[in-house]
Amino acid sequence: MSKLINISELCKLLDLIDPITNKPLNHILRYWEKEFSEIKPKKINNRRYYSKKNVEILKLIKYLVKDQKISIAGVKKILKSEIKKLDDNNLFSLRNSYFKAKLKNKTENILTKIALIKKYGKKNSS
């Protein structure tokens, strides 16, 4: 069974945190859940738990809405038409820019960890 994460953990993962109170913005995920039929969290004891598939869809939605400034209606059209069909040959397509941003983020995390290992050694790198 794949690991499920709760709504607060997902907010932290997606960086949906209120800058003033440092609390997760759960209401955004609940709103997106109502708007997008592709998001179907499992409810266990009245708590929402998201699968890896849901997490990937939500990452894409967040990227398109927050970073690319596409409207909710536009994102719905993109998800319904499947992003793989969107201009595969164009280097600057939405699909490529999403994966490029994702790769850049992972690379920055790895470089940060390498810098910590170089500075403090392996024990204090986490």
MMTF fields as JSON, N, C-alpha, C and O atoms, coordinates in Angstrom:
{
  "mmtfVersion": "1.0.0",
  "mmtfProducer": "UNKNOWN",
  "numBonds": 503,
  "numAtoms": 504,
  "numGroups": 126,
  "numChains": 1,
  "numModels": 1,
  "chainsPerModel": [1],
  "groupsPerChain": [126],
  "chainIdList": ["A"],
  "bondAtomList": [4, 2, 8, 6, 12, 10, 16, 14, 20, 18, 24, 22, 28, 26, 32, 30, 36, 34, 40, 38, 44, 42, 48, 46, 52, 50, 56, 54, 60, 58, 64, 62, 68, 66, 72, 70, 76, 74, 80, 78, 84, 82, 88, 86, 92, 90, 96, 94, 100, 98, 104, 102, 108, 106, 112, 110, 116, 114, 120, 118, 124, 122, 128, 126, 132, 130, 136, 134, 140, 138, 144, 142, 148, 146, 152, 150, 156, 154, 160, 158, 164, 162, 168, 166, 172, 170, 176, 174, 180, 178, 184, 182, 188, 186, 192, 190, 196, 194, 200, 198, 204, 202, 208, 206, 212, 210, 216, 214, 220, 218, 224, 222, 228, 226, 232, 230, 236, 234, 240, 238, 244, 242, 248, 246, 252, 250, 256, 254, 260, 258, 264, 262, 268, 266, 272, 270, 276, 274, 280, 278, 284, 282, 288, 286, 292, 290, 296, 294, 300, 298, 304, 302, 308, 306, 312, 310, 316, 314, 320, 318, 324, 322, 328, 326, 332, 330, 336, 334, 340, 338, 344, 342, 348, 346, 352, 350, 356, 354, 360, 358, 364, 362, 368, 366, 372, 370, 376, 374, 380, 378, 384, 382, 388, 386, 392, 390, 396, 394, 400, 398, 404, 402, 408, 406, 412, 410, 416, 414, 420, 418, 424, 422, 428, 426, 432, 430, 436, 434, 440, 438, 444, 442, 448, 446, 452, 450, 456, 454, 460, 458, 464, 462, 468, 466, 472, 470, 476, 474, 480, 478, 484, 482, 488, 486, 492, 490, 496, 494, 500, 498],
  "bondOrderList": [1, 1, 1, 1, 1, 1, 1, 1, 1, 1, 1, 1, 1, 1, 1, 1, 1, 1, 1, 1, 1, 1, 1, 1, 1, 1, 1, 1, 1, 1, 1, 1, 1, 1, 1, 1, 1, 1, 1, 1, 1, 1, 1, 1, 1, 1, 1, 1, 1, 1, 1, 1, 1, 1, 1, 1, 1, 1, 1, 1, 1, 1, 1, 1, 1, 1, 1, 1, 1, 1, 1, 1, 1, 1, 1, 1, 1, 1, 1, 1, 1, 1, 1, 1, 1, 1, 1, 1, 1, 1, 1, 1, 1, 1, 1, 1, 1, 1, 1, 1, 1, 1, 1, 1, 1, 1, 1, 1, 1, 1, 1, 1, 1, 1, 1, 1, 1, 1, 1, 1, 1, 1, 1, 1, 1],
  "groupList": [{"groupName": "MET", "atomNameList": ["N", "CA", "C", "O"], "elementList": ["N", "C", "C", "O"], "formalChargeList": [0, 0, 0, 0], "bondAtomList": [1, 0, 2, 1, 3, 2], "bondOrderList": [1, 1, 2], "singleLetterCode": "M", "chemCompType": "L-PEPTIDE LINKING"}, {"groupName": "SER", "atomNameList": ["N", "CA", "C", "O"], "elementList": ["N", "C", "C", "O"], "formalChargeList": [0, 0, 0, 0], "bondAtomList": [1, 0, 2, 1, 3, 2], "bondOrderList": [1, 1, 2], "singleLetterCode": "S", "chemCompType": "L-PEPTIDE LINKING"}, {"groupName": "LYS", "atomNameList": ["N", "CA", "C", "O"], "elementList": ["N", "C", "C", "O"], "formalChargeList": [0, 0, 0, 0], "bondAtomList": [1, 0, 2, 1, 3, 2], "bondOrderList": [1, 1, 2], "singleLetterCode": "K", "chemCompType": "L-PEPTIDE LINKING"}, {"groupName": "LEU", "atomNameList": ["N", "CA", "C", "O"], "elementList": ["N", "C", "C", "O"], "formalChargeList": [0, 0, 0, 0], "bondAtomList": [1, 0, 2, 1, 3, 2], "bondOrderList": [1, 1, 2], "singleLetterCode": "L", "chemCompType": "L-PEPTIDE LINKING"}, {"groupName": "ILE", "atomNameList": ["N", "CA", "C", "O"], "elementList": ["N", "C", "C", "O"], "formalChargeList": [0, 0, 0, 0], "bondAtomList": [1, 0, 2, 1, 3, 2], "bondOrderList": [1, 1, 2], "singleLetterCode": "I", "chemCompType": "L-PEPTIDE LINKING"}, {"groupName": "ASN", "atomNameList": ["N", "CA", "C", "O"], "elementList": ["N", "C", "C", "O"], "formalChargeList": [0, 0, 0, 0], "bondAtomList": [1, 0, 2, 1, 3, 2], "bondOrderList": [1, 1, 2], "singleLetterCode": "N", "chemCompType": "L-PEPTIDE LINKING"}, {"groupName": "GLU", "atomNameList": ["N", "CA", "C", "O"], "elementList": ["N", "C", "C", "O"], "formalChargeList": [0, 0, 0, 0], "bondAtomList": [1, 0, 2, 1, 3, 2], "bondOrderList": [1, 1, 2], "singleLetterCode": "E", "chemCompType": "L-PEPTIDE LINKING"}, {"groupName": "CYS", "atomNameList": ["N", "CA", "C", "O"], "elementList": ["N", "C", "C", "O"], "formalChargeList": [0, 0, 0, 0], "bondAtomList": [1, 0, 2, 1, 3, 2], "bondOrderList": [1, 1, 2], "singleLetterCode": "C", "chemCompType": "L-PEPTIDE LINKING"}, {"groupName": "ASP", "atomNameList": ["N", "CA", "C", "O"], "elementList": ["N", "C", "C", "O"], "formalChargeList": [0, 0, 0, 0], "bondAtomList": [1, 0, 2, 1, 3, 2], "bondOrderList": [1, 1, 2], "singleLetterCode": "D", "chemCompType": "L-PEPTIDE LINKING"}, {"groupName": "PRO", "atomNameList": ["N", "CA", "C", "O"], "elementList": ["N", "C", "C", "O"], "formalChargeList": [0, 0, 0, 0], "bondAtomList": [1, 0, 2, 1, 3, 2], "bondOrderList": [1, 1, 2], "singleLetterCode": "P", "chemCompType": "L-PEPTIDE LINKING"}, {"groupName": "THR", "atomNameList": ["N", "CA", "C", "O"], "elementList": ["N", "C", "C", "O"], "formalChargeList": [0, 0, 0, 0], "bondAtomList": [1, 0, 2, 1, 3, 2], "bondOrderList": [1, 1, 2], "singleLetterCode": "T", "chemCompType": "L-PEPTIDE LINKING"}, {"groupName": "HIS", "atomNameList": ["N", "CA", "C", "O"], "elementList": ["N", "C", "C", "O"], "formalChargeList": [0, 0, 0, 0], "bondAtomList": [1, 0, 2, 1, 3, 2], "bondOrderList": [1, 1, 2], "singleLetterCode": "H", "chemCompType": "L-PEPTIDE LINKING"}, {"groupName": "ARG", "atomNameList": ["N", "CA", "C", "O"], "elementList": ["N", "C", "C", "O"], "formalChargeList": [0, 0, 0, 0], "bondAtomList": [1, 0, 2, 1, 3, 2], "bondOrderList": [1, 1, 2], "singleLetterCode": "R", "chemCompType": "L-PEPTIDE LINKING"}, {"groupName": "TYR", "atomNameList": ["N", "CA", "C", "O"], "elementList": ["N", "C", "C", "O"], "formalChargeList": [0, 0, 0, 0], "bondAtomList": [1, 0, 2, 1, 3, 2], "bondOrderList": [1, 1, 2], "singleLetterCode": "Y", "chemCompType": "L-PEPTIDE LINKING"}, {"groupName": "TRP", "atomNameList": ["N", "CA", "C", "O"], "elementList": ["N", "C", "C", "O"], "formalChargeList": [0, 0, 0, 0], "bondAtomList": [1, 0, 2, 1, 3, 2], "bondOrderList": [1, 1, 2], "singleLetterCode": "W", "chemCompType": "L-PEPTIDE LINKING"}, {"groupName": "PHE", "atomNameList": ["N", "CA", "C", "O"], "elementList": ["N", "C", "C", "O"], "formalChargeList": [0, 0, 0, 0], "bondAtomList": [1, 0, 2, 1, 3, 2], "bondOrderList": [1, 1, 2], "singleLetterCode": "F", "chemCompType": "L-PEPTIDE LINKING"}, {"groupName": "VAL", "atomNameList": ["N", "CA", "C", "O"], "elementList": ["N", "C", "C", "O"], "formalChargeList": [0, 0, 0, 0], "bondAtomList": [1, 0, 2, 1, 3, 2], "bondOrderList": [1, 1, 2], "singleLetterCode": "V", "chemCompType": "L-PEPTIDE LINKING"}, {"groupName": "GLN", "atomNameList": ["N", "CA", "C", "O"], "elementList": ["N", "C", "C", "O"], "formalChargeList": [0, 0, 0, 0], "bondAtomList": [1, 0, 2, 1, 3, 2], "bondOrderList": [1, 1, 2], "singleLetterCode": "Q", "chemCompType": "L-PEPTIDE LINKING"}, {"groupName": "ALA", "atomNameList": ["N", "CA", "C", "O"], "elementList": ["N", "C", "C", "O"], "formalChargeList": [0, 0, 0, 0], "bondAtomList": [1, 0, 2, 1, 3, 2], "bondOrderList": [1, 1, 2], "singleLetterCode": "A", "chemCompType": "L-PEPTIDE LINKING"}, {"groupName": "GLY", "atomNameList": ["N", "CA", "C", "O"], "elementList": ["N", "C", "C", "O"], "formalChargeList": [0, 0, 0, 0], "bondAtomList": [1, 0, 2, 1, 3, 2], "bondOrderList": [1, 1, 2], "singleLetterCode": "G", "chemCompType": "PEPTIDE LINKING"}],
  "groupTypeList": [0, 1, 2, 3, 4, 5, 4, 1, 6, 3, 7, 2, 3, 3, 8, 3, 4, 8, 9, 4, 10, 5, 2, 9, 3, 5, 11, 4, 3, 12, 13, 14, 6, 2, 6, 15, 1, 6, 4, 2, 9, 2, 2, 4, 5, 5, 12, 12, 13, 13, 1, 2, 2, 5, 16, 6, 4, 3, 2, 3, 4, 2, 13, 3, 16, 2, 8, 17, 2, 4, 1, 4, 18, 19, 16, 2, 2, 4, 3, 2, 1, 6, 4, 2, 2, 3, 8, 8, 5, 5, 3, 15, 1, 3, 12, 5, 1, 13, 15, 2, 18, 2, 3, 2, 5, 2, 10, 6, 5, 4, 3, 10, 2, 4, 18, 3, 4, 2, 2, 13, 19, 2, 2, 5, 1, 1],
  "groupIdList": [1, 2, 3, 4, 5, 6, 7, 8, 9, 10, 11, 12, 13, 14, 15, 16, 17, 18, 19, 20, 21, 22, 23, 24, 25, 26, 27, 28, 29, 30, 31, 32, 33, 34, 35, 36, 37, 38, 39, 40, 41, 42, 43, 44, 45, 46, 47, 48, 49, 50, 51, 52, 53, 54, 55, 56, 57, 58, 59, 60, 61, 62, 63, 64, 65, 66, 67, 68, 69, 70, 71, 72, 73, 74, 75, 76, 77, 78, 79, 80, 81, 82, 83, 84, 85, 86, 87, 88, 89, 90, 91, 92, 93, 94, 95, 96, 97, 98, 99, 100, 101, 102, 103, 104, 105, 106, 107, 108, 109, 110, 111, 112, 113, 114, 115, 116, 117, 118, 119, 120, 121, 122, 123, 124, 125, 126],
  "secStructList": [7, 7, 7, 7, 3, 3, 2, 2, 2, 2, 2, 2, 2, 6, 6, 7, 5, 7, 6, 6, 6, 7, 7, 5, 7, 2, 2, 2, 2, 2, 2, 2, 2, 2, 2, 7, 6, 6, 7, 7, 7, 3, 3, 3, 6, 6, 3, 3, 3, 3, 7, 2, 2, 2, 2, 2, 2, 2, 2, 2, 2, 2, 0, 0, 0, 0, 0, 1, 7, 7, 7, 2, 2, 2, 2, 2, 2, 2, 2, 2, 6, 7, 4, 4, 4, 1, 7, 6, 6, 7, 6, 6, 1, 2, 2, 2, 2, 2, 2, 2, 2, 2, 2, 2, 2, 2, 2, 2, 2, 2, 2, 2, 2, 2, 2, 2, 2, 2, 2, 2, 7, 1, 6, 6, 7, 7],
  "xCoordList": [0.842, 0.0, 0.882, 1.849, 0.549, 1.343, 1.029, -0.048, 1.986, 1.834, 0.844, 0.915, -0.062, -1.017, -0.572, -0.062, -0.765, -0.393, -1.642, -2.559, -1.647, -2.836, -2.788, -1.795, -3.857, -4.022, -2.993, -2.535, -2.624, -1.64, -0.248, 0.473, 0.121, 1.412, 1.473, 2.504, 0.366, 0.312, 0.429, 1.086, -0.192, -0.051, 1.402, 1.889, 2.089, 3.51, 4.327, 5.227, 4.016, 4.72, 4.513, 5.44, 3.303, 2.981, 3.313, 3.093, 3.832, 4.171, 2.938, 2.99, 1.842, 0.619, 0.515, -0.31, 1.368, 1.468, 1.211, 1.719, 0.422, 0.178, 1.479, 2.012, 2.001, 3.293, 3.26, 4.296, 2.103, 2.01, 1.899, 2.647, 0.964, 0.722, 1.487, 1.545, 2.074, 2.78, 1.873, 2.345, 0.586, -0.362, -0.66, -0.656, -0.92, -1.246, -2.582, -3.527, -2.646, -3.861, -4.708, -4.828, -5.286, -6.078, -7.285, -7.715, -7.823, -9.025, -8.784, -9.709, -7.559, -7.246, -7.37, -7.95, -6.821, -6.918, -8.358, -8.768, -9.132, -10.535, -11.309, -12.194, -10.972, -11.621, -11.252, -12.126, -9.963, -9.53, -10.171, -10.484, -10.361, -11.01, -12.448, -12.913, -13.142, -14.501, -14.496, -15.38, -13.514, -13.468, -13.001, -13.49, -12.061, -11.455, -11.885, -11.592, -12.574, -13.071, -11.933, -12.123, -10.754, -9.614, -9.046, -8.358, -9.328, -8.801, -9.831, -10.922, -9.472, -10.378, -9.6, -9.111, -9.484, -8.769, -9.59, -10.819, -8.88, -9.568, -9.894, -9.078, -11.078, -11.465, -11.483, -12.249, -10.63, -10.533, -10.744, -10.006, -11.729, -12.093, -12.307, -11.86, -12.999, -13.317, -12.083, -12.152, -10.963, -9.755, -9.392, -9.567, -8.885, -8.516, -7.086, -6.168, -6.919, -5.597, -5.423, -6.299, -4.283, -4.04, -3.005, -1.993, -3.283, -2.353, -1.31, -1.404, -0.31, 0.73, 0.134, 0.566, -0.853, -1.506, -2.18, -2.046, -2.903, -3.537, -2.502, -2.713, -1.384, -0.329, 0.228, 0.433, 0.476, 1.0, 0.01, 0.411, -1.268, -2.28, -2.325, -2.413, -2.264, -2.301, -1.049, -1.13, 0.096, 1.32, 1.158, 1.539, 0.591, 0.36, -0.638, -0.424, -1.723, -2.727, -2.104, -2.32, -1.337, -0.698, 0.24, 0.263, 1.014, 1.942, 1.182, 1.57, 0.109, -0.625, -1.362, -1.382, -1.965, -2.745, -1.845, -2.006, -0.917, -0.1, 1.074, 1.324, 1.8, 3.006, 2.707, 3.243, 1.848, 1.539, 0.35, 0.045, -0.325, -1.464, -2.598, -3.223, -2.856, -3.961, -5.203, -5.115, -6.346, -7.584, -7.992, -7.499, -8.894, -9.407, -10.063, -9.869, -10.832, -11.486, -10.444, -10.622, -9.36, -8.296, -7.603, -7.284, -7.369, -6.722, -7.642, -7.176, -8.95, -9.903, -9.821, -9.824, -9.747, -9.635, -8.347, -8.34, -7.263, -5.964, -6.015, -5.546, -6.575, -6.64, -7.564, -7.289, -8.643, -9.562, -8.959, -9.24, -8.129, -7.53, -6.236, -5.595, -5.855, -4.636, -3.417, -3.238, -2.6, -1.454, -0.452, 0.32, -0.439, 0.489, 0.198, 1.09, -1.032, -1.396, -1.031, -1.127, -0.617, -0.346, 1.026, 2.039, 1.074, 2.253, 3.534, 4.446, 3.63, 4.782, 6.091, 7.145, 6.053, 7.287, 7.819, 8.99, 7.007, 7.418, 8.16, 7.63, 9.385, 10.214, 9.567, 9.791, 8.775, 8.199, 6.743, 6.004, 6.337, 4.959, 4.739, 5.693, 3.488, 3.164, 3.739, 4.251, 3.653, 4.159, 5.656, 6.13, 6.386, 7.83, 8.213, 9.141, 7.508, 7.843, 7.529, 8.239, 6.463, 6.135, 7.246, 7.726, 7.651, 8.693, 10.049, 10.86, 10.296, 11.541, 11.59, 12.622, 10.484, 10.416, 10.558, 11.209, 9.95, 10.036, 11.482, 11.974, 12.153, 13.546, 14.452, 15.378, 14.193, 14.989, 14.868, 15.861, 13.663, 13.428, 14.172, 14.79, 14.11, 14.81, 16.318, 17.012, 16.83, 18.259, 18.703, 19.749, 17.925, 18.259, 18.286, 19.157, 17.345, 17.333, 18.578, 19.17, 18.981, 20.176, 21.414, 22.27, 21.526, 22.683, 22.753, 23.84, 21.603, 21.573, 22.085, 22.863, 21.641, 22.102, 23.595, 24.289, 24.094, 25.532, 26.324, 27.363, 25.828, 26.507, 26.541, 27.552, 25.445, 25.406, 26.382, 27.04, 26.468, 27.396, 28.83, 29.648, 29.147, 30.501, 30.835, 31.961, 29.846, 30.085, 30.161, 31.056, 29.208, 29.105, 29.441, 29.556, 29.597, 29.827, 28.515, 27.447, 28.592, 27.412, 26.404, 25.201, 26.859, 25.956, 24.897, 23.736, 25.262, 24.34, 23.678, 23.189, 23.648, 23.142, 21.622, 21.078, 20.919, 19.456, 18.882, 17.662],
  "yCoordList": [-1.187, 0.0, 1.244, 1.325, 2.207, 3.424, 4.321, 4.249, 5.15, 6.018, 7.137, 7.772, 7.368, 8.458, 9.585, 9.335, 10.826, 11.944, 12.773, 12.87, 13.36, 14.126, 15.531, 15.924, 16.268, 17.557, 18.587, 19.404, 18.568, 19.524, 19.253, 20.179, 17.969, 17.615, 18.016, 18.483, 17.83, 18.187, 19.697, 20.153, 20.466, 21.924, 22.336, 23.218, 21.706, 22.011, 21.613, 22.343, 20.464, 19.99, 20.938, 21.185, 21.464, 22.374, 23.826, 24.714, 24.07, 25.411, 26.31, 27.473, 25.758, 26.528, 26.834, 26.267, 27.738, 28.092, 29.59, 30.385, 29.972, 31.388, 32.004, 31.542, 33.037, 33.604, 34.267, 34.371, 34.71, 35.392, 34.396, 34.484, 33.446, 32.517, 31.203, 30.418, 30.957, 29.699, 28.478, 27.372, 28.677, 27.562, 27.133, 27.965, 25.836, 25.366, 25.924, 26.065, 26.238, 26.778, 25.634, 25.464, 24.862, 23.684, 24.044, 23.251, 25.234, 25.621, 25.681, 25.465, 25.971, 26.01, 24.609, 24.43, 23.619, 22.247, 21.766, 21.065, 22.126, 21.721, 22.375, 21.754, 23.627, 24.305, 23.622, 23.36, 23.334, 22.653, 21.273, 20.81, 20.625, 19.309, 19.411, 18.52, 20.497, 20.699, 21.055, 20.633, 21.822, 22.311, 21.255, 21.217, 20.403, 19.443, 18.026, 17.532, 17.39, 16.026, 15.005, 13.89, 15.372, 14.449, 14.209, 13.215, 15.099, 14.987, 14.267, 14.78, 13.079, 12.286, 11.718, 10.59, 12.495, 11.962, 10.884, 10.866, 9.997, 8.986, 9.624, 10.35, 9.353, 9.878, 8.733, 7.779, 8.849, 7.862, 8.609, 9.545, 8.209, 8.877, 10.379, 11.205, 10.71, 12.103, 12.966, 14.187, 12.361, 13.088, 12.76, 11.628, 13.757, 13.566, 13.042, 13.564, 12.013, 11.456, 11.365, 10.866, 11.852, 11.958, 10.935, 10.716, 10.308, 9.345, 10.09, 11.302, 9.344, 9.959, 10.557, 11.617, 9.879, 10.392, 11.728, 12.668, 11.825, 13.08, 14.178, 15.33, 13.815, 14.789, 15.352, 16.561, 14.482, 14.946, 15.864, 16.871, 15.528, 16.385, 17.737, 18.778, 17.721, 18.975, 19.82, 21.048, 19.182, 19.933, 20.636, 21.796, 19.922, 20.505, 21.658, 22.709, 21.463, 22.524, 23.751, 24.879, 23.525, 24.651, 25.384, 26.614, 24.639, 25.255, 26.101, 27.234, 25.553, 26.278, 27.494, 28.553, 27.346, 28.442, 29.508, 30.693, 29.108, 30.071, 30.611, 31.816, 29.741, 30.171, 30.695, 31.725, 29.982, 30.375, 31.333, 31.85, 31.569, 32.501, 32.136, 33.012, 30.834, 30.365, 30.25, 29.833, 30.614, 30.573, 29.129, 28.191, 28.974, 27.648, 27.004, 25.815, 27.779, 27.244, 26.783, 25.753, 27.543, 27.157, 25.88, 25.032, 25.742, 24.528, 23.324, 22.23, 23.526, 22.434, 21.948, 20.743, 22.886, 22.51, 21.752, 20.767, 22.204, 21.545, 20.123, 19.19, 19.95, 18.614, 17.689, 16.496, 18.228, 17.402, 16.97, 15.874, 17.832, 17.5, 16.708, 16.356, 16.431, 15.714, 16.514, 16.825, 16.832, 17.703, 17.087, 17.821, 15.769, 15.13, 15.512, 15.46, 15.893, 16.263, 17.705, 18.123, 18.464, 19.874, 20.082, 20.015, 20.325, 20.827, 20.124, 20.781, 18.818, 18.044, 18.49, 18.35, 19.016, 19.384, 20.753, 21.047, 21.571, 22.919, 22.906, 22.439, 23.419, 23.439, 24.264, 23.995, 25.253, 26.159, 25.819, 26.677, 24.615, 24.227, 24.159, 24.146, 24.116, 24.047, 22.795, 22.836, 21.7, 20.433, 20.522, 20.144, 21.019, 21.112, 22.108, 21.858, 23.23, 24.212, 23.672, 23.98, 22.864, 22.259, 21.308, 21.378, 20.416, 19.452, 20.128, 19.673, 21.192, 21.94, 22.564, 22.507, 23.154, 23.751, 22.683, 22.904, 21.532, 20.429, 19.937, 19.705, 19.781, 19.34, 20.376, 20.019, 21.643, 22.713, 22.691, 22.857, 22.488, 22.428, 21.254, 21.403, 20.088, 18.919, 19.138, 18.746, 19.769, 20.043, 20.995, 20.787, 22.027, 22.974, 22.277, 22.565, 21.366, 20.62, 19.766, 19.709, 19.103, 18.258, 19.109, 18.738, 20.249, 21.121, 21.68, 21.845, 21.967, 22.446, 21.363, 21.643, 20.124, 19.019, 18.773, 18.495, 18.869, 18.696, 19.784, 19.51, 21.017, 22.117, 21.887, 22.164, 21.382, 21.09, 19.976, 20.031, 18.972, 17.871, 18.379, 18.0, 19.228, 19.78, 20.652, 20.636, 21.413, 22.35, 21.657, 21.94, 20.741, 20.16, 18.678, 18.14, 18.026, 16.591, 15.852, 16.462, 14.539, 13.732, 13.684, 13.603, 13.731, 13.572, 14.662, 14.363, 15.903, 17.032, 17.479, 18.606, 16.649, 17.07, 17.075, 17.682, 16.424, 16.386, 17.555, 17.711],
  "zCoordList": [0.0, 0.0, 0.0, 0.758, -0.846, -0.911, 0.288, 0.88, 0.616, 1.768, 1.465, 0.413, 2.377, 2.265, 3.187, 4.28, 2.745, 3.618, 3.917, 3.101, 5.097, 5.489, 4.892, 4.28, 5.077, 4.417, 4.897, 4.098, 6.167, 6.681, 6.111, 5.739, 6.047, 5.47, 3.998, 3.515, 3.297, 1.888, 1.699, 0.763, 2.569, 2.499, 2.671, 1.964, 3.6, 3.804, 2.581, 2.167, 2.008, 0.824, -0.361, -1.132, -0.5, -1.597, -1.269, -2.094, -0.087, 0.376, 0.41, 0.011, 0.885, 1.095, 2.586, 3.302, 3.026, 4.441, 4.576, 3.785, 5.579, 5.847, 6.362, 7.37, 5.693, 6.112, 7.486, 8.142, 7.927, 9.214, 10.365, 11.338, 10.255, 11.357, 11.215, 12.161, 10.045, 9.746, 9.858, 10.12, 9.662, 9.682, 8.246, 7.338, 8.035, 6.68, 6.199, 6.976, 4.905, 4.301, 3.746, 2.533, 4.647, 4.276, 3.414, 2.577, 3.62, 2.884, 1.37, 0.587, 0.962, -0.471, -1.063, -2.134, -0.359, -0.856, -0.861, -1.787, 0.148, 0.18, -0.971, -1.559, -1.287, -2.402, -3.725, -4.55, -3.928, -5.148, -5.254, -6.351, -4.123, -4.109, -4.645, -5.356, -4.3, -4.805, -6.289, -7.035, -6.711, -8.085, -9.089, -10.218, -8.689, -9.611, -9.251, -8.162, -10.166, -9.91, -9.874, -9.389, -10.38, -10.386, -8.984, -8.754, -8.072, -6.704, -5.85, -5.601, -5.407, -4.574, -3.388, -3.449, -2.313, -1.151, -0.45, -0.517, 0.217, 1.028, 2.367, 2.935, 2.863, 4.166, 5.166, 5.033, 6.16, 7.227, 8.536, 8.845, 9.293, 10.548, 10.333, 11.129, 9.243, 8.902, 8.638, 8.776, 8.265, 7.898, 6.468, 6.015, 5.755, 4.353, 4.246, 4.878, 3.443, 3.162, 1.653, 0.945, 1.167, -0.267, -0.718, -0.053, -1.875, -2.472, -3.298, -3.494, -3.782, -4.617, -5.89, -6.343, -6.46, -7.676, -7.386, -8.169, -6.268, -5.876, -5.646, -6.026, -5.02, -4.74, -6.045, -6.16, -7.032, -8.318, -9.03, -9.613, -8.987, -9.605, -8.899, -9.55, -7.571, -6.813, -7.043, -7.073, -7.206, -7.532, -8.873, -9.029, -9.832, -11.148, -11.067, -11.669, -10.326, -10.171, -9.515, -9.958, -8.467, -7.779, -8.724, -8.744, -9.509, -10.452, -11.472, -11.756, -12.018, -13.048, -12.482, -13.109, -11.3, -10.721, -10.109, -10.399, -9.28, -8.536, -9.354, -9.342, -10.065, -10.777, -12.18, -12.59, -12.915, -14.289, -14.376, -15.45, -13.238, -13.159, -14.119, -14.716, -14.259, -15.09, -14.212, -13.057, -14.754, -13.984, -13.693, -14.318, -12.74, -12.387, -13.611, -13.866, -14.362, -15.565, -16.586, -17.237, -16.725, -17.649, -17.223, -18.056, -15.937, -15.418, -15.62, -15.938, -15.435, -15.663, -17.107, -17.361, -18.05, -19.466, -19.726, -20.466, -19.125, -19.311, -18.758, -19.41, -17.572, -16.974, -17.761, -17.887, -18.282, -19.053, -20.388, -20.872, -20.982, -22.272, -22.104, -23.094, -20.892, -20.529, -20.96, -22.138, -19.997, -20.256, -21.232, -21.849, -21.39, -22.312, -23.755, -24.601, -24.042, -25.406, -25.728, -26.882, -24.732, -24.946, -25.581, -24.885, -26.841, -27.515, -27.08, -26.578, -27.258, -26.811, -27.441, -26.82, -28.642, -29.327, -28.937, -29.176, -28.359, -27.996, -26.662, -25.654, -26.666, -25.462, -24.356, -23.175, -24.718, -23.727, -23.403, -22.922, -23.654, -23.354, -21.847, -21.069, -21.451, -20.018, -19.378, -18.259, -20.087, -19.542, -19.275, -18.203, -20.25, -20.083, -18.994, -18.225, -18.923, -17.896, -16.496, -15.539, -16.378, -15.083, -14.648, -13.517, -15.556, -15.2, -15.011, -14.205, -15.736, -15.564, -14.165, -13.497, -13.725, -12.39, -11.313, -10.292, -11.541, -10.587, -10.464, -9.36, -11.606, -11.622, -10.967, -10.238, -11.22, -10.623, -9.102, -8.393, -8.61, -7.167, -6.529, -5.475, -7.172, -6.643, -6.655, -5.718, -7.723, -7.823, -6.722, -6.108, -6.467, -5.397, -4.041, -3.221, -3.791, -2.532, -2.386, -1.308, -3.46, -3.427, -3.188, -2.385, -3.876, -3.695, -2.275, -1.72, -1.698, -0.314, 0.634, 1.545, 0.412, 1.261, 1.09, 2.068, -0.124, -0.369, 0.35, 0.951, 0.284, 0.973, 2.475, 3.12, 3.041, 4.478, 4.845, 5.884, 3.987, 4.247, 4.196, 5.035, 3.229, 3.122, 4.321, 4.818, 4.782, 5.876, 7.24, 8.036, 7.506, 8.85, 8.936, 10.038, 7.834, 7.866, 7.761, 7.778, 7.652, 7.367, 8.523, 8.273, 9.773, 10.906, 10.99, 11.271, 10.757, 10.944, 9.643, 9.572, 8.631, 7.336, 7.243, 6.321, 8.159, 8.069, 8.762, 8.803]
}
